[in-house]
Amino acid sequence: MRYRGSYVEMSKANLQTNDSQIRQGSAPDSTDDNGLLNILALQKASGGFEIDTAFARILKISLPHLHDISAKIQAKGGSDKFVLLSTAIVIKF
């Protein structure tokens, strides 16, 4: 069914619906509880990911151990081996 009102009226209707959902306690989880946003926060401006201590805990591995593993990677160019490893792990996760 097509909405015949204006875009402004549609937006107001959506805002009112969202406002009532929030007051009723059915709002989306906060970013603290949203694992995906926490993972995306690991992304660097250059595009790769860099695992931090909190995410290493989720993986049940120590950050120093990940650094040891990344040191063994043979990469061409001046690539950051830890970022390469982190990115591969985040994509797999």
C-alpha positions in Angstrom: 0.0 0.0 0.0 1.4 3.4 -1.0 1.4 6.3 1.5 -0.3 9.3 0.1 0.9 11.9 2.6 4.0 14.1 2.3 7.5 13.0 3.3 7.3 15.3 6.3 4.1 13.6 7.5 5.7 10.2 7.0 8.8 11.3 9.0 6.6 12.6 11.8 4.7 9.4 11.9 7.9 7.4 12.1 9.3 9.6 14.8 6.2 9.2 16.9 6.2 5.5 16.4 9.9 5.3 17.5 9.3 7.6 20.4 6.4 5.4 21.7 8.6 2.3 21.3 11.4 3.9 23.3 9.0 4.8 26.1 7.6 1.3 26.2 11.1 -0.1 26.6 11.4 -1.7 23.1 14.3 0.5 21.9 17.3 -1.2 20.4 20.2 -2.3 22.6 22.8 0.3 23.5 26.1 0.3 21.7 27.7 -1.3 24.9 25.6 -4.4 24.3 26.0 -4.4 20.5 28.8 -6.7 19.6 28.8 -5.8 15.9 29.4 -2.1 16.7 32.2 -3.0 19.1 33.9 -5.1 16.4 33.4 -2.3 13.8 35.1 0.1 16.2 38.3 -1.9 15.8 38.5 -0.8 12.2 41.3 1.6 11.4 41.0 4.5 9.0 43.2 2.6 6.5 40.6 -0.1 6.3 42.1 -3.0 8.3 41.2 -4.1 11.9 43.3 -4.1 15.0 42.3 -6.4 17.7 42.3 -4.9 21.2 42.5 -6.6 24.6 38.7 -6.8 25.0 38.2 -8.6 21.7 41.2 -10.9 22.4 39.3 -11.9 25.6 36.2 -12.7 23.5 38.5 -14.9 21.3 39.9 -16.5 24.5 43.5 -15.7 23.5 46.0 -13.2 24.9 47.0 -10.1 22.9 50.8 -10.9 23.3 50.1 -14.4 21.8 48.4 -12.7 18.8 51.4 -10.4 18.4 53.7 -13.5 18.5 51.7 -15.2 15.8 51.6 -12.0 13.6 55.4 -11.7 13.8 55.7 -15.1 11.9 53.6 -13.8 9.0 55.5 -13.3 5.7 54.0 -10.3 4.0 55.1 -8.3 1.0 55.7 -4.6 1.3 55.5 -2.7 4.5 52.2 -4.2 5.7 51.4 -4.2 9.4 51.4 -7.9 10.2 49.3 -7.5 13.3 46.6 -5.6 11.3 46.7 -8.3 8.6 46.2 -11.0 11.2 43.5 -9.0 13.1 41.6 -8.3 9.9 41.6 -12.0 8.9 40.4 -13.0 12.4 37.7 -10.4 12.5 36.4 -11.4 9.0 36.4 -15.1 10.0 34.7 -14.2 13.3 
